[in-house]
Every structure is written in C-alpha cells, then in structure tokens.
C-alpha cells in the first residue's frame, strides 16, 4: 500500500477529509545537527505536524517587530500528537540532536485556512497513539 493510501485509512485522515477537505501526508527527515532557513510555505496556508522522533529539536515562528527585532515563538510539540500551524508566518527548525528528526506532515489544499483546520483539530477527539 502506498504512503498516501495508508494515510487515507486512518481515523484522523477520514475526519479531516470530511470536516476540512482532502489531506496528503508526507514524512520529513531532518538530518542531525542541521537547521532550516526562516521561510513561509508559498504553496499552502496551513499544515499539521505530528512528531515521530524529535529529541532536542526546536521549531519556531517569528513576528517582525521593527527593522532589527523579531518576537520568537517556540512550538511545544508533543511526541505523536498533531499540532496545527500557520505556514504563512515565518518559521524555522533546528535539530540539535545527533540523530535524525522525523515528522509526519499533513498538507491541505491551498485555499484551506489555518483557523478552519485549527477549529477542526480542536474538536477532534484524538485517540492515544
């Protein structure tokens, strides 16, 4: 069974597909002791990350306050728990660990808004993994 087909059989996928719209799932591997440049995701407005392995990694969002200053917000991930995030806000990840960081990331159609996915995820009674 292909990765997307397997994802579509899960309760979370079925719930999100019904309440928000079609989702796709991908695994992201981040090598040890690496970081991702600050960026926004041009192709989507919202995503859900589910950390599979992420010891000693930091995901951050930033808001520009003036020419020289940013306010930084750290994402408080829980292992195996979905976290919705606004991909139009600049974000970055640093993996301080000596092991890879693995994340299951869920993508939505480009028109789907952050607030809609957040509301749906908060209403979802997630089973323990």
C-alpha positions in Angstrom: 0.0 0.0 0.0 1.4 3.4 -1.0 2.1 6.0 1.7 -0.9 8.3 0.8 -3.3 5.3 0.6 -2.2 4.1 4.0 -2.7 7.6 5.5 -6.2 7.8 4.0 -7.2 4.7 6.0 -6.6 6.4 9.4 -9.3 7.9 11.5 -7.6 11.3 11.6 -7.4 11.4 7.8 -11.1 10.4 7.4 -12.1 13.1 10.0 -10.1 15.8 8.4 -11.2 14.9 4.8 -14.8 15.1 6.0 -14.5 18.4 8.0 -11.8 20.3 6.2 -11.1 18.7 2.8 -8.6 16.4 1.2 -5.3 15.9 3.0 -2.0 14.4 1.9 0.7 13.0 4.3 4.5 13.0 3.9 7.3 12.1 6.2 10.0 14.6 6.7 13.5 13.6 7.8 15.8 16.3 9.1 19.4 15.3 9.4 21.3 15.6 12.8 22.7 19.0 13.7 21.0 20.9 10.9 18.6 23.8 10.6 16.1 25.1 8.1 16.3 28.7 7.0 13.5 31.1 8.1 10.7 30.8 5.5 6.9 30.7 4.7 5.3 28.0 2.7 4.2 29.6 -0.5 2.0 26.7 -1.7 -0.2 26.3 1.4 -1.7 28.3 4.3 -1.8 25.6 7.0 -0.2 22.3 8.0 -0.3 19.8 10.7 2.9 18.2 12.1 3.0 15.0 14.1 6.5 14.5 15.5 7.6 10.9 15.3 11.2 11.4 16.7 12.3 14.8 17.7 14.6 14.9 20.8 16.3 18.2 21.2 14.9 20.0 18.2 13.2 23.4 18.2 10.5 24.7 15.9 10.0 28.4 16.0 7.8 31.1 14.4 8.8 34.8 14.3 7.0 38.1 14.1 8.9 41.2 13.0 8.5 44.0 15.5 10.8 46.5 13.7 13.7 46.7 11.3 16.0 44.9 13.8 13.8 42.9 16.2 11.7 39.8 16.0 9.5 38.2 18.6 10.2 34.4 18.6 7.5 31.8 19.5 8.7 28.2 20.2 6.4 25.4 19.1 5.7 23.0 22.0 5.3 19.7 20.2 4.2 16.5 22.0 5.5 13.2 20.5 2.9 11.6 18.3 0.4 14.4 18.8 -0.9 16.6 16.0 0.0 20.3 16.1 -1.6 22.7 13.6 0.5 25.7 12.3 0.0 28.7 10.1 2.5 28.3 7.3 2.1 31.9 6.2 4.1 33.0 9.3 7.8 32.8 9.0 9.1 29.6 10.7 12.3 27.6 11.2 13.5 24.3 12.7 16.8 23.4 14.3 17.7 19.8 15.1 20.3 19.9 17.9 20.3 16.1 18.2 22.9 13.6 17.0 20.0 11.6 15.4 17.6 12.5 12.6 14.3 14.2 13.4 11.2 12.6 11.8 7.9 14.3 11.4 4.7 13.3 9.7 3.4 16.4 8.0 -0.2 16.8 6.7 -0.9 19.1 3.9 -4.2 20.7 2.8 -5.5 22.2 -0.4 -4.1 25.8 -0.9 -7.4 27.5 -0.2 -7.9 25.9 3.3 -7.4 28.4 6.1 -5.5 28.0 9.3 -8.5 28.9 11.5 -10.7 26.2 9.9 -8.1 23.4 10.4 -7.4 24.6 14.0 -11.1 24.5 14.9 -11.5 21.0 13.4 -8.4 19.7 15.1 -9.5 21.1 18.5 -12.9 19.4 18.0 -11.3 16.0 17.1 -11.1 13.5 20.0 -7.7 12.2 19.1 -7.0 8.6 20.2 -3.8 7.9 22.1 -1.0 6.6 19.9 
